[in-house]
Amino acid sequence: MSDVRRGRPRTFDTERVLDDAMDLFWRQGYRSTTTRDLEASLGVTQSSLYHAFGSKAQLLDFALERYQTRLDHELLEPLRTGADGLEVIDAFLAGLSAWLLADGTRGCLLGKMMSESDPPEPVVASRLAEWHDEIRAALTAALLRAAQAGEIHGDDVDDRVALIVGIVLGMNLAVNAGFGELEVKAIGAAGRAEVARWRLSG
């Protein structure tokens, strides 16, 4: 967590508070979560929250940063640094499906925050743009490894990245639209089947 406000020593566990805030925003949405909700759920007074994190929007930003760190560790890091090409992309799509369907099809926190309002909160739009850049870069790295290994042709990597990003967005939209587990899994399975077809014979 970066750039947390400094000042007098805090009497609460910052990491726990951010985890609890992330879960609360995930369940209720940002706009529906009041300061009283935060106080009651986090066990921290409004003045302590504002002293530690600034505004409610800044608290959301810190919570989203924490969420992105988890996403990066569990889903993107293998794409960037794994030894495989197409296999790690298959694992990514399978892992994303499991991530979105966990805890009663809770979905993606960033996706839920983005769909909550139009226009979205500035901190949400900024974080989502950052996430899109990161996922494109990670997918590009995996596909370049696949090309170097002779699994795919290397002249259409950008198009393949765009297709996988579209599949990711489709899975997120399906969850936000209230689609069930079977529908979300079907989108992920179709994406994995398409990636498998990219493999060159021999």
N, C-alpha and C positions, 0 to 999 in steps of 0.2 A: 504494500500500500504506500503510495507516494504522497508527499506534500500535506500530510495531516497537520492541522493548525497547531501551533506551539503555544505554550503558556504554562499556567500552573499545573502541577501533576494531576492526572485524572484518577478517579477512584473507581473506574470500571475497566473491564477488559475490552479494549478496542476491537480486537479480532472477533470476539464473541458478538459484540454489538453489531458489527458489520455483517456477520453471518445472519443474525436475527433480522436486521433491516432488509437484507437481500431476500430472505424468505418471506417477509411481510409484504414487500413490494411485489414479489412474485405471486402471492396468493390474492392480494387485494387490488393491485394496480397502484401506480404512483399517485394519481389524482384523487383516488378514493381513500388513500391512507392519510389520516389527519395527524396533527402533532400529538393529540391525545392518544391515538392508536400507537404511535411510536413510543410514547412514554410508557404506556401500559404493557406493550409487548416487550420492549427492550429493558424495562426497569431502570430507565435513566430519565432525569428531568429534562425539560425543554432547554433550560439554560445550559445544562451540561452538554447536551447534544450540539447546540449551536456553538458553544465555546470550543468543542473538539473538532467539529466538522464544518461549521459555517451554516449555511442555509439548508433547507430540506432538499433543494436541488443538488447541492454539493454532497449531501449524504447519499443521495441516489447515485451520483457520479462515482463516489468511493465504492459503493456496493456493486456497481456495474464493473468497475475495475477489478474487483475481487472475483466476480463472475467470469469475466474474460480470462483471468488467470487460470481458472479451473478448465474452461473450454480449451484454452491453449495447451495445457498439460495433457488433457485426456484425448483431445481430438486432432489438434494441429501439429503438435511436436512430432508425432510419428510420420506425418506427411513430409515434414521438412527434413528430418534426419534419418528416417528409416532406410534400410538397405534395399528394400523392394520398390517397385514402381506401381504396377497395376494392383498387386495384392494389397498394398497398403491403402490404396484408394478404396478397394472393396471393403477393407476393415473399417475405414473412415465412415463410409455410408452405413455400414451395419452398426457402428458405434453411435452415429448420430441418431439413427432410428431408436436405439435403446435409450439414449439421452432424452429425446423428446417424449418418449412414452413412459418414462419413469414417474413414480409418485402420482399415478392416476392421470397420465397424459398431461403432465404439467406444461410441457412445451419449453420453448426457449424464452428466457427472461427478456433478452433484447427484442425478440419478435413481439412479445406481449406489450412491452413498453412502447414499441413503435406503432402498434395498431391501436393503442389506447386513445390517441388524440390526433387531430389533423389541424394544424401542423404538429408534429411531435415535439416533445420537450427538447430544447437545444442540446442538452447533455446526452440525450438518447440518440439523436441524429448523429452527433459527433462520434459516439461510441460505435454505432452501427456502421458508419463509413469506415472506421478503423478496422472493425471485424471483417468487412468485405475485402479490404486491402490485404489483410492477413491471410484470409482463406484462399484468395486468388494466388498469393505468393506461395503458400504451402502446396497447393494443388499443382502449380507450375513446377515446383521443385520435384514433386513425385513423378509428374509426367515426363520431365526431362530425363530422369533416371530410367523411366520405362523406354524412352527413345534410345538412350545410350545402350541399354541392354538388348535392343532389337525387338522389344515387345510391340512397339507401335512405330509408325512413321513420325518423324520429328517436325514435319512442316505444318501441322495443324494443331499444335499444342494449345494455342490461344482459344481456338474454337471448342476444343474439348473442355478446357477450363470453364468457358462460358456455359456449356451444357451442364456440367456438374454443379456449378453455382445455381443454375436454374432448378435443378433437382432439389438442392438444399432449400431454396426458397419455397418450392412447392410443398415440401414436407412441413416447413414451418407454417405456411398458410393453411394447410390442411388441419393442423392442430388448432390454430387460432379460430378456424371456421367451425370447430366442433366435430370434425371427422373422427371416427372411432379408430381403435388400434389396428383393425384389419386394413382400413384404407391407407393409413400412414405407412404401415409395413409394406403394402403393395407398391406404393410410390418408391420406397427405398429399394425394394426387390427389383423393380423395373430398372432403376438406375444402375444397380449392380450388374444386372444382366446386360445392359448396354455397354458398360465398361468391359465386361468379359468378352464381348464381341469385337472389341478393338484389338485384341491380341492377334498378332500376325502368326500364321501357321508356320511351324518349323522353327 
